[in-house]
Amino acid sequence: MKYKWTLKKLSDIAEFNPKESIKKGTMAKKISMEKLQPFCRDIPGYEITAFTGGTKFRNGDTIMARITPCLENGKRAQVSILDDNEVGFGSTEYIVFRAKKNMTNADFLYYLVCSPMVREPAVKSMVGSSGRQRAQINVIERIEVAVPPLEEQQKIGSVLRALDDKIELNNRINDNLLEQALTLYKKYFPYNVDDEFPNGWRIGTVGEIIEIHDSKRIPLSSAERMKMTRKIYPYYGAASLMDYVDDFIFNGKYLLLGEDGTVVDSSGYPILQYVCGKFWVNNHTHILTGKLGFNVESLYMLFKQTPVKSIVTGAVQPKISQTNLRSIRVVIPPKKLLKDYNCLVDPLFSLFRLNKEENKSLATLRDTLLPKLMSGEIDVSSVKI
Protein backbone atom coordinates (compact mmCIF):
# COMPACT_ATOMS: atom_id res chain seq x y z
CA MET A 1 0.00 0.00 0.00
CA LYS A 2 1.26 3.48 -0.83
CA TYR A 3 2.49 5.78 1.90
CA LYS A 4 -0.35 7.65 3.62
CA TRP A 5 -2.98 5.43 1.96
CA THR A 6 -5.14 3.75 4.61
CA LEU A 7 -7.31 0.65 4.49
CA LYS A 8 -10.95 1.50 5.18
CA LYS A 9 -14.37 -0.06 4.82
CA LEU A 10 -16.50 1.54 2.14
CA SER A 11 -19.01 2.56 4.83
CA ASP A 12 -16.22 4.57 6.51
CA ILE A 13 -15.89 6.91 3.54
CA ALA A 14 -19.42 6.88 2.06
CA GLU A 15 -22.98 7.24 3.29
CA PHE A 16 -25.22 4.51 1.91
CA ASN A 17 -28.73 5.54 0.83
CA PRO A 18 -28.54 8.81 2.82
CA LYS A 19 -31.81 9.92 4.30
CA GLU A 20 -33.68 12.50 2.21
CA SER A 21 -37.31 13.56 2.15
CA ILE A 22 -39.80 14.04 -0.69
CA LYS A 23 -43.46 14.30 0.23
CA LYS A 24 -45.59 11.69 -1.55
CA GLY A 25 -47.36 13.17 -4.56
CA THR A 26 -44.76 15.94 -4.96
CA MET A 27 -43.61 16.46 -8.54
CA ALA A 28 -39.90 15.69 -8.73
CA LYS A 29 -37.21 14.61 -11.16
CA LYS A 30 -37.11 10.86 -11.62
CA ILE A 31 -34.18 8.94 -13.09
CA SER A 32 -35.46 5.56 -14.19
CA MET A 33 -33.14 2.58 -14.66
CA GLU A 34 -33.54 2.75 -18.44
CA LYS A 35 -32.00 6.24 -18.45
CA LEU A 36 -28.65 4.98 -17.19
CA GLN A 37 -26.19 4.11 -19.95
CA PRO A 38 -23.68 1.28 -19.38
CA PHE A 39 -20.31 2.49 -18.07
CA CYS A 40 -21.35 6.13 -18.47
CA ARG A 41 -21.01 8.83 -15.80
CA ASP A 42 -23.62 11.29 -17.08
CA ILE A 43 -27.38 10.83 -17.10
CA PRO A 44 -28.91 11.73 -20.50
CA GLY A 45 -32.39 12.58 -19.28
CA TYR A 46 -35.09 12.39 -16.64
CA GLU A 47 -38.84 12.75 -16.26
CA ILE A 48 -40.79 14.93 -13.87
CA THR A 49 -43.44 12.88 -12.13
CA ALA A 50 -45.24 12.52 -8.80
CA PHE A 51 -43.13 10.87 -6.13
CA THR A 52 -44.59 7.56 -4.95
CA GLY A 53 -41.43 5.94 -3.62
CA GLY A 54 -37.88 4.99 -4.50
CA THR A 55 -34.32 5.91 -3.63
CA LYS A 56 -33.57 9.61 -3.18
CA PHE A 57 -30.42 11.52 -4.02
CA ARG A 58 -28.78 14.91 -4.61
CA ASN A 59 -26.22 16.25 -7.07
CA GLY A 60 -22.82 14.67 -6.54
CA ASP A 61 -24.23 11.36 -5.31
CA THR A 62 -23.32 8.15 -7.11
CA ILE A 63 -26.16 5.78 -8.01
CA MET A 64 -25.50 2.15 -8.88
CA ALA A 65 -27.90 -0.58 -9.98
CA ARG A 66 -27.94 -3.51 -7.56
CA ILE A 67 -30.10 -5.92 -9.59
CA THR A 68 -29.06 -8.35 -12.32
CA PRO A 69 -28.27 -7.80 -15.18
CA CYS A 70 -28.08 -4.01 -14.69
CA LEU A 71 -25.22 -4.19 -12.16
CA GLU A 72 -23.15 -6.49 -14.37
CA ASN A 73 -23.90 -4.28 -17.39
CA GLY A 74 -22.34 -1.24 -15.71
CA LYS A 75 -25.43 0.81 -14.96
CA ARG A 76 -24.19 3.53 -12.62
CA ALA A 77 -23.94 7.31 -12.78
CA GLN A 78 -23.00 10.45 -10.90
CA VAL A 79 -26.03 12.67 -10.38
CA SER A 80 -25.69 16.15 -11.91
CA ILE A 81 -29.16 16.95 -13.31
CA LEU A 82 -30.59 18.54 -10.14
CA ASP A 83 -30.61 22.13 -8.93
CA ASP A 84 -28.94 23.26 -5.70
CA ASN A 85 -30.67 21.68 -2.69
CA GLU A 86 -33.02 19.74 -5.01
CA VAL A 87 -33.76 16.09 -4.24
CA GLY A 88 -34.49 13.64 -7.03
CA PHE A 89 -35.52 10.01 -6.94
CA GLY A 90 -35.27 6.80 -8.91
CA SER A 91 -35.54 3.04 -8.86
CA THR A 92 -35.70 1.10 -5.61
CA GLU A 93 -33.02 -1.05 -7.26
CA TYR A 94 -30.40 1.70 -6.87
CA ILE A 95 -27.79 1.96 -4.16
CA VAL A 96 -26.92 5.59 -3.44
CA PHE A 97 -23.38 6.51 -2.31
CA ARG A 98 -22.61 9.94 -0.87
CA ALA A 99 -19.10 11.19 -0.10
CA LYS A 100 -18.52 11.99 3.56
CA LYS A 101 -17.69 15.65 4.07
CA ASN A 102 -13.99 16.51 4.60
CA MET A 103 -13.15 12.84 4.20
CA THR A 104 -14.04 11.79 0.66
CA ASN A 105 -14.02 13.50 -2.71
CA ALA A 106 -17.26 12.89 -4.65
CA ASP A 107 -15.47 12.23 -7.96
CA PHE A 108 -13.03 9.83 -6.30
CA LEU A 109 -15.96 7.96 -4.73
CA TYR A 110 -17.78 7.68 -8.07
CA TYR A 111 -14.73 6.18 -9.79
CA LEU A 112 -14.04 3.94 -6.81
CA VAL A 113 -17.58 2.52 -7.15
CA CYS A 114 -16.86 2.00 -10.88
CA SER A 115 -13.59 0.20 -10.18
CA PRO A 116 -13.12 -3.57 -9.97
CA MET A 117 -12.32 -3.12 -6.26
CA VAL A 118 -16.02 -2.41 -5.59
CA ARG A 119 -17.81 -3.70 -8.66
CA GLU A 120 -16.47 -7.27 -8.56
CA PRO A 121 -17.28 -7.92 -4.86
CA ALA A 122 -20.71 -6.33 -5.42
CA VAL A 123 -21.45 -8.75 -8.28
CA LYS A 124 -20.22 -11.73 -6.24
CA SER A 125 -22.50 -10.76 -3.34
CA MET A 126 -25.67 -11.13 -5.41
CA VAL A 127 -28.35 -13.43 -4.01
CA GLY A 128 -31.93 -14.26 -4.94
CA SER A 129 -33.90 -16.17 -7.51
CA SER A 130 -32.66 -16.48 -11.07
CA GLY A 131 -33.14 -13.22 -13.00
CA ARG A 132 -33.92 -11.22 -9.85
CA GLN A 133 -30.63 -11.41 -8.00
CA ARG A 134 -29.54 -8.36 -6.02
CA ALA A 135 -26.24 -7.22 -4.54
CA GLN A 136 -26.24 -7.19 -0.75
CA ILE A 137 -25.76 -3.70 0.68
CA ASN A 138 -24.31 -4.97 3.96
CA VAL A 139 -21.61 -6.84 2.01
CA ILE A 140 -20.75 -3.77 -0.09
CA GLU A 141 -20.54 -1.62 3.04
CA ARG A 142 -17.84 -3.93 4.39
CA ILE A 143 -15.66 -3.93 1.25
CA GLU A 144 -12.16 -2.83 2.27
CA VAL A 145 -10.44 -0.33 -0.02
CA ALA A 146 -7.15 1.55 0.11
CA VAL A 147 -7.93 5.26 0.41
CA PRO A 148 -5.43 8.10 -0.22
CA PRO A 149 -5.50 11.48 1.55
CA LEU A 150 -8.22 13.86 0.42
CA GLU A 151 -5.88 15.98 -1.73
CA GLU A 152 -4.74 12.90 -3.62
CA GLN A 153 -8.36 11.75 -4.01
CA GLN A 154 -9.13 15.09 -5.66
CA LYS A 155 -6.23 14.66 -8.10
CA ILE A 156 -7.28 11.12 -9.04
CA GLY A 157 -10.84 12.28 -9.51
CA SER A 158 -9.75 15.24 -11.66
CA VAL A 159 -7.72 13.05 -14.05
CA LEU A 160 -10.63 10.70 -14.69
CA ARG A 161 -13.21 13.48 -14.65
CA ALA A 162 -11.40 15.31 -17.45
CA LEU A 163 -11.94 12.31 -19.72
CA ASP A 164 -15.63 12.00 -18.85
CA ASP A 165 -16.08 15.76 -19.26
CA LYS A 166 -14.77 15.49 -22.82
CA ILE A 167 -17.10 12.56 -23.51
CA GLU A 168 -20.04 14.61 -22.24
CA LEU A 169 -18.97 17.64 -24.32
CA ASN A 170 -18.90 15.45 -27.44
CA ASN A 171 -22.37 14.16 -26.59
CA ARG A 172 -23.69 17.72 -26.31
CA ILE A 173 -22.09 18.64 -29.63
CA ASN A 174 -23.74 15.61 -31.21
CA ASP A 175 -27.14 16.62 -29.81
CA ASN A 176 -26.65 20.02 -31.46
CA LEU A 177 -25.64 18.40 -34.77
CA LEU A 178 -28.84 16.35 -34.76
CA GLU A 179 -30.90 19.46 -34.06
CA GLN A 180 -29.28 21.17 -37.06
CA ALA A 181 -29.98 18.17 -39.28
CA LEU A 182 -33.61 18.08 -38.15
CA THR A 183 -34.09 21.82 -38.72
CA LEU A 184 -32.76 21.43 -42.27
CA TYR A 185 -35.01 18.40 -42.84
CA LYS A 186 -38.09 20.39 -41.85
CA LYS A 187 -37.02 23.16 -44.23
CA TYR A 188 -36.48 20.79 -47.18
CA PHE A 189 -39.53 18.61 -46.47
CA PRO A 190 -42.23 20.80 -44.89
CA TYR A 191 -45.27 18.71 -45.85
CA ASN A 192 -47.21 16.02 -44.02
CA VAL A 193 -49.77 13.51 -45.30
CA ASP A 194 -52.72 15.89 -44.79
CA ASP A 195 -51.19 18.75 -46.79
CA GLU A 196 -51.38 19.64 -50.45
CA PHE A 197 -47.94 19.48 -52.05
CA PRO A 198 -46.32 20.14 -55.44
CA ASN A 199 -46.00 17.75 -58.35
CA GLY A 200 -43.26 15.20 -57.87
CA TRP A 201 -44.26 14.60 -54.27
CA ARG A 202 -46.59 11.74 -53.30
CA ILE A 203 -48.12 9.79 -50.44
CA GLY A 204 -46.51 6.41 -49.83
CA THR A 205 -45.84 4.01 -46.98
CA VAL A 206 -42.83 3.36 -44.77
CA GLY A 207 -42.63 -0.10 -46.32
CA GLU A 208 -41.60 1.49 -49.62
CA ILE A 209 -38.60 3.33 -48.17
CA ILE A 210 -37.07 0.90 -45.66
CA GLU A 211 -35.11 -2.32 -45.67
CA ILE A 212 -35.59 -4.38 -42.48
CA HIS A 213 -32.67 -6.55 -41.36
CA ASP A 214 -34.31 -8.22 -38.34
CA SER A 215 -33.69 -11.73 -39.71
CA LYS A 216 -29.96 -11.29 -38.99
CA ARG A 217 -30.53 -10.79 -35.27
CA ILE A 218 -29.16 -13.42 -32.90
CA PRO A 219 -30.36 -13.38 -29.28
CA LEU A 220 -27.81 -13.28 -26.46
CA SER A 221 -28.90 -13.97 -22.89
CA SER A 222 -27.51 -11.98 -19.99
CA ALA A 223 -25.83 -15.19 -18.76
CA GLU A 224 -24.03 -15.56 -22.09
CA ARG A 225 -22.92 -11.93 -22.00
CA MET A 226 -21.61 -12.25 -18.45
CA LYS A 227 -19.20 -14.99 -19.57
CA MET A 228 -17.64 -12.74 -22.21
CA THR A 229 -14.26 -11.22 -21.47
CA ARG A 230 -13.31 -8.83 -24.30
CA LYS A 231 -16.47 -6.68 -24.17
CA ILE A 232 -15.49 -4.35 -27.03
CA TYR A 233 -18.56 -4.24 -29.31
CA PRO A 234 -21.75 -2.34 -28.37
CA TYR A 235 -24.84 -4.44 -27.62
CA TYR A 236 -28.06 -2.49 -28.23
CA GLY A 237 -31.57 -3.02 -26.93
CA ALA A 238 -34.88 -1.41 -27.90
CA ALA A 239 -34.17 1.88 -26.15
CA SER A 240 -30.44 2.17 -25.53
CA LEU A 241 -26.99 0.68 -25.40
CA MET A 242 -27.26 -2.21 -22.94
CA ASP A 243 -23.85 -3.83 -22.74
CA TYR A 244 -20.64 -4.65 -24.59
CA VAL A 245 -19.92 -8.08 -26.09
CA ASP A 246 -17.06 -10.03 -27.63
CA ASP A 247 -18.30 -10.17 -31.23
CA PHE A 248 -20.54 -8.35 -33.73
CA ILE A 249 -23.22 -9.25 -36.27
CA PHE A 250 -23.65 -5.87 -37.99
CA ASN A 251 -21.06 -3.54 -39.48
CA GLY A 252 -22.06 -0.22 -41.02
CA LYS A 253 -24.66 2.52 -40.57
CA TYR A 254 -28.12 1.51 -39.37
CA LEU A 255 -31.18 3.02 -37.74
CA LEU A 256 -32.56 1.10 -34.75
CA LEU A 257 -36.27 1.49 -33.97
CA GLY A 258 -37.72 -0.11 -30.84
CA GLU A 259 -39.85 -3.17 -31.57
CA ASP A 260 -41.14 -4.11 -28.13
CA GLY A 261 -40.81 -2.83 -24.59
CA THR A 262 -39.96 0.87 -24.66
CA VAL A 263 -41.03 1.75 -28.21
CA VAL A 264 -42.36 5.34 -28.03
CA ASP A 265 -41.45 8.47 -26.09
CA SER A 266 -43.87 10.57 -24.04
CA SER A 267 -45.02 12.38 -27.22
CA GLY A 268 -45.72 9.20 -29.19
CA TYR A 269 -42.62 9.29 -31.42
CA PRO A 270 -40.54 6.14 -31.95
CA ILE A 271 -37.47 5.33 -29.88
CA LEU A 272 -34.56 5.65 -32.31
CA GLN A 273 -30.82 4.97 -32.23
CA TYR A 274 -28.42 6.00 -35.01
CA VAL A 275 -25.58 3.48 -34.89
CA CYS A 276 -22.48 2.83 -36.94
CA GLY A 277 -19.49 0.50 -36.94
CA LYS A 278 -19.48 -3.02 -35.55
CA PHE A 279 -22.22 -3.94 -33.09
CA TRP A 280 -24.73 -6.54 -31.86
CA VAL A 281 -28.49 -6.03 -31.44
CA ASN A 282 -30.96 -7.96 -29.31
CA ASN A 283 -34.37 -9.19 -30.50
CA HIS A 284 -36.30 -6.14 -29.30
CA THR A 285 -35.39 -3.57 -31.93
CA HIS A 286 -35.87 -3.27 -35.68
CA ILE A 287 -32.71 -2.77 -37.75
CA LEU A 288 -33.35 -0.45 -40.69
CA THR A 289 -31.69 1.06 -43.72
CA GLY A 290 -33.34 3.25 -46.38
CA LYS A 291 -34.16 3.08 -50.09
CA LEU A 292 -35.88 5.20 -52.78
CA GLY A 293 -33.42 8.01 -52.06
CA PHE A 294 -33.62 7.73 -48.28
CA ASN A 295 -30.32 6.92 -46.60
CA VAL A 296 -29.97 6.10 -42.89
CA GLU A 297 -29.61 9.78 -41.97
CA SER A 298 -32.69 11.08 -43.81
CA LEU A 299 -34.68 8.06 -42.61
CA TYR A 300 -33.65 8.98 -39.06
CA MET A 301 -34.92 12.54 -39.50
CA LEU A 302 -38.19 11.32 -41.04
CA PHE A 303 -38.93 9.04 -38.08
CA LYS A 304 -37.99 11.77 -35.59
CA GLN A 305 -41.13 13.63 -36.71
CA THR A 306 -43.41 10.68 -37.50
CA PRO A 307 -45.74 9.78 -34.59
CA VAL A 308 -46.27 6.02 -34.27
CA LYS A 309 -48.37 5.64 -31.12
CA SER A 310 -51.41 4.61 -33.20
CA ILE A 311 -49.66 1.48 -34.49
CA VAL A 312 -48.41 0.25 -31.11
CA THR A 313 -50.11 -2.94 -29.92
CA GLY A 314 -50.04 -4.77 -26.60
CA ALA A 315 -51.14 -3.35 -23.25
CA VAL A 316 -48.57 -5.12 -21.04
CA GLN A 317 -45.71 -5.29 -23.56
CA PRO A 318 -46.02 -2.50 -26.16
CA LYS A 319 -44.97 -3.64 -29.63
CA ILE A 320 -44.43 -2.19 -33.10
CA SER A 321 -44.71 -5.07 -35.55
CA GLN A 322 -43.02 -5.08 -38.95
CA THR A 323 -46.44 -5.10 -40.62
CA ASN A 324 -47.67 -2.06 -38.72
CA LEU A 325 -44.38 -0.25 -39.23
CA ARG A 326 -44.52 -0.79 -42.99
CA SER A 327 -48.11 0.49 -43.10
CA ILE A 328 -47.39 4.03 -41.82
CA ARG A 329 -48.30 6.65 -44.42
CA VAL A 330 -45.58 9.20 -45.21
CA VAL A 331 -44.86 11.90 -47.77
CA ILE A 332 -42.23 10.74 -50.27
CA PRO A 333 -40.38 13.69 -51.84
CA PRO A 334 -38.54 13.77 -55.19
CA LYS A 335 -35.27 11.82 -55.18
CA LYS A 336 -33.34 14.90 -56.32
CA LEU A 337 -34.42 16.80 -53.21
CA LEU A 338 -33.48 13.88 -50.98
CA LYS A 339 -30.08 13.71 -52.65
CA ASP A 340 -29.52 17.43 -52.05
CA TYR A 341 -30.49 17.09 -48.40
CA ASN A 342 -28.32 14.02 -47.87
CA CYS A 343 -25.31 15.82 -49.33
CA LEU A 344 -25.96 18.91 -47.19
CA VAL A 345 -26.09 17.04 -43.87
CA ASP A 346 -23.33 14.55 -44.66
CA PRO A 347 -20.65 16.75 -42.95
CA LEU A 348 -22.85 17.01 -39.84
CA PHE A 349 -23.17 13.24 -39.54
CA SER A 350 -19.50 12.72 -40.38
CA LEU A 351 -18.60 14.89 -37.37
CA PHE A 352 -21.24 13.07 -35.31
CA ARG A 353 -19.57 9.73 -36.09
CA LEU A 354 -16.07 11.10 -35.40
CA ASN A 355 -17.22 12.30 -31.98
CA LYS A 356 -18.66 8.85 -31.28
CA GLU A 357 -15.37 7.22 -32.21
CA GLU A 358 -13.42 9.65 -30.05
CA ASN A 359 -15.71 8.84 -27.14
CA LYS A 360 -14.93 5.14 -27.54
CA SER A 361 -11.20 5.90 -27.38
CA LEU A 362 -11.64 8.19 -24.37
CA ALA A 363 -13.71 5.57 -22.55
CA THR A 364 -11.06 2.93 -23.24
CA LEU A 365 -8.34 5.21 -21.87
CA ARG A 366 -10.45 6.02 -18.80
CA ASP A 367 -11.15 2.36 -18.09
CA THR A 368 -7.46 1.50 -18.51
CA LEU A 369 -6.33 4.24 -16.12
CA LEU A 370 -9.07 3.64 -13.56
CA PRO A 371 -7.72 0.56 -11.75
CA LYS A 372 -4.14 1.85 -11.96
CA LEU A 373 -5.10 5.16 -10.35
CA MET A 374 -7.30 3.56 -7.71
CA SER A 375 -4.55 1.16 -6.68
CA GLY A 376 -1.85 3.84 -6.54
CA GLU A 377 0.09 2.19 -9.38
CA ILE A 378 0.04 5.57 -11.16
CA ASP A 379 1.36 8.40 -8.99
CA VAL A 380 -0.64 11.66 -9.22
CA SER A 381 1.25 13.57 -6.55
CA SER A 382 2.70 15.99 -9.14
CA VAL A 383 -0.66 16.69 -10.81
CA LYS A 384 -1.82 20.28 -10.32
CA ILE A 385 -5.54 20.98 -9.83
N, C-alpha and C positions, 0 to 999 in steps of 0.2 A: 504493500500500500504506500502511496506517495506521502511524503512528509506533510503534516498538518491535515491530511485527509483522515476522517474518523468513520468508524463503522457504526451505522445507525439503522434502526428499524424505519420502514417507510412511514409508519404512524408518528415517528418522532419529528419528521420534517414536513408532514402534510396533514391537513385536516381531511377526513373522509366524510363525504356527504354533509358538509357544514350546514347547520340549521339556518334556514331562511324562511320567510313567510310570504305567501300570496293568498289573499282571501279567495275562497272558492267562488267561481263565477266572474272573477276579475279578468278583463281582457289583458293578455300578456303575450310576449313573444315565445313561441314554441319551436324547439329544434327537434324534429322527429328523427328517428334512426336513419331513415332513407336519405336525409340531407347530408349525412356524414359521408365523405369520400374516403376510400381506403388510403391509408398512409398519407393523409393530407391534413395539415394544421388548420387551414381556414375553412369556415363554414359558408357554403355558397348561398344559403338562403334560409328563410324561416317563415312561419305563418303567425298571424296574430289571432288568437282564439281564446275562448273562455277557459280559465284554469279549472280543471277537475281533479288533478292529481299528477304526481310524477316527481322526478328529481328536480331540484332548484339550484340555480347557479348564478354567478356574476361574471363580469368581464375579468379575464385573467385566469379563471378556473380552467382546469383540464377535465374534459369528459371522455370516458372510455366505455365502450360497450362491454358488458360482462357475459353476454349470452352467445352461444354458438349459432351460426358461424361468424357472427359479426366481429367478435373479439379476434378470432384467428385471421380474419380478413383485414385487420388493421383499421377498424372504425374507431377513431379517436379524434379529438380536436381541442384547440385552445379557444375558449369563448372570447369573441371580440365584437359581437354584433349588438351589444347592449349599450345603453346610455349610462352615464355616471349614476351610481346608486340604484340602477334598474336591476330587477331580478327577473330572469327568464326561467323556463322550465322545459323538460323533455321527457324522454322515455324512462319508465321505471327500471329499464334494463341498463341504465347508465350508472357508472361509479363516478362521483365527482371528487376531484383532488384540488385542494386549495393550499397554496404555499403559506407556511407559517411566517408571520411578520418578523423581520430582522433575523431570520434564521435561514429562509429558503427563497431563492429567486424563482419567480413564476415561470420564466422561460426554461430555466434549468430543470424545474420539476416536470414541465411538459415533456421535454426530451428524455428525461429519465424514465417517465412512464412509457415512452415509445421504445426505449432501449430493450435489448434482450434480457437485461438484468431484472426487469419487472415483467415484461410481456411473457417470457417463457414460463416463469413460475405461475403467473396468472392462468395461462392456458392449462398447465398441468394440474391446477387446483380444481378444475371444472368437475362438477358432479351433477347428477340428475338423469332423467330419462333421455333416451336417444333423441337428438334433434332439439332438446330443450335444456341442454346442460348450461350451467352458469358457474362463473368463477366465484370463489368464496372470498368475501371481503375480509374476513378475519385472517385468512391465510396471506392475502396481499398486504395487509397491515403489518404483518410480521416479517416481510421480506427484508433481509439485511442488505444495505447498499453502502458503498464507500462514498462519503460526502466531503467535498472540498470546502474551504472557507467561503463565505458569502461572496467576496470579491472575485474569487476564481469561478464560482458558479455563474456570476454575471458575465464573465468573459466567455465561458463555454456556451452559455445561452446566446450571447451576441453573435458568435461565429455561426452557429446553426440557424439562428433567426435571420441572418442576412441572406442565406440561401432561400429560406421559405418566403422572405419578403420579396425577393426577385421573382419567385414562382407566382406569388399573388399578384405582383405588378403585371406580369405577362398575362395572367388570367383576366385582369381588368382591361388591358389593351385588347385582348381578343373579344371581350364583350362589346367594346366600342366598335371593333371591326365588323362584328355581326350586325350591330345597329346601323352602321353605314350601308352595309350590303342590303339590309331590309328596306331602308329609306329609298335607295336607288331602285329596288324592285317595285316598290309601290309607285314610284314615278314612271317607270317603264311600262308597268302593267296595272293600270288604275281601275280595271273593270272587274266586276263580279258577275255571277251567273244571272242575276236579276236585271242587269244593266243592258242598255243598247250599246253596241260597239261597232267599229268600222269594219268594212270588208276585209277579209283576210283573217279575221278572228272568228272563233267558233266555240260552241259548247261541246265539251267532250267528257270523258270520265278519267279518273285516276288510272284505271286499268290500261288506258292507251299510252300513258306516259311513264310507266314504271316497269322495271324488271324486278321480280322478287326472287331472292336467293335462299329462301328458308330451307330448302331441301338439303343444303350443305351443312346445316347446323348439326352439331354432335353434342349431346348433353354430357355435362360433367358434374358429378355430385360433389358436395362440400367435402365428403370424406376423401374422394379422389384428389381434390385440389390440395387438401391438407398434407398429402403425402409428397407433393411436388417440392423440389428443392431450388430450382433455378429462378422461378417466379419472375420472368422478364417480359412476358407478353400480356397486354391488358385483357381482362375477361369482363365482358359487358353483360348487364342484365337489362330488363325492360326500361329502367329509369336512370341508370347510372353505371359507372365503372364499379364493379363488385370485388374484383380480386386481380391477382396476377398469376399466370400459369406458365408451364414449361414449354408449351408449343403453341402453334397458331393454325387456324383453318382458313382465314381470310387475309389477303394482302392487297391493299389498294385503298381507294376512297369509296366510302359507303355512307348511306344515311340509315340510321337505326330508328325505328318507330315502334313504340311499345305495343306488344300484342295482347298480353294479359297481365293482370295485377295493376300497377300504376300506369294507366294508358292515356289519361288526359290531365291537364292542369286545372286550376280552379276556374278558368274561363272557358273550358271546354275544348282547348286546342291540344293536339297530340303531343306526347312526350317524345322529343327528338334528340338524337345524338349524332353529330357529324364526326366521323372517325376516319382515320387514315393510317396506313402502315400495316403491320402484322398484328393480328388480334384474334381472339376467340369470342364467340357469342353464345349465350345460353338459349334455351328454347322458348323464351318469353318475349322476344323482340323480332320484328320483321327486319330483314336486311334488304335494302333497296338501292338500286341505281336507276338513272333516268334514260329516256329515249324520246324520239320526236323532237329533238332540239334541247330537251331538258338534260342538263348534267346534274351531278350530285348537288352542286351548290345552288342552282336555280330551283331544283326540286325541294331543297331544304327551305328556301325562302317561301316557296309556294305553300308548303305545309305549315310554316310558322303563322300564316294568316288564313288557314282553312280549318274552321271548327269541325270537330268530328264526334261530338258528344252524341248526336242523334244515331250514330251507327254502332255505339257501344252496347254490347249485350252482356247479360249476367249480372245479377244483383249482388251475389257474394264475391265472385271473382270477375271483375269487369274484363271484357275481351273485345278486341277489334279483329275480326276474322279477315282472311284474305279476300273472301267474296265481298264483304261489306266495304273493305278498303277500296277495292277496285271499282265499286259502284258509285263512289263520290263524284258528283258533277263539278267540273272545273272549267274555267275559261282557258282555251288553248290559243296562245298568240301566234303570229307568224314566226317561222323559224329564223328569219333574218333578224327580227327584233330580239329573239332569245340569244342568238349568236352575239349580237352587239352587247347585250347585258353580260353574258358570260365572259366576254373579253374584258369588259370594264371592271368587273369585280375580281378577276383572276389575281391581280396583285394583292388585293385585300386577303384573299384566302391563302395565297402563298405565304404572306406574313403570318397569318393565323397558324398555319402548319409549322412554320419555323419556330414560332413561340412554343408550340406544343412539344416540338423536338428538344428545344432548349430546356424546357421544364423537366423532361425525362432525364436529361443529363444532370441537371441540378439536383434532382431527387436522388439519383444514383450517388452523386458526390456526397450529399447530406447523409444518406444511409450508410455510406462507407466510413465517413468521419465519426458518426454518432457513437458507435461502441468504443472507438479509440479515444474519443474525448471523455466519455463517461467513465472510462477505466483509468484515465490519467496517462495512457500510453502516449498521447500527444500533449505536449506542455504548452499551455496558453499564458504562462506567467508574463511573457513579454508583450502580449496583445494589449493595445490601448483602446479603451472604450470611453 
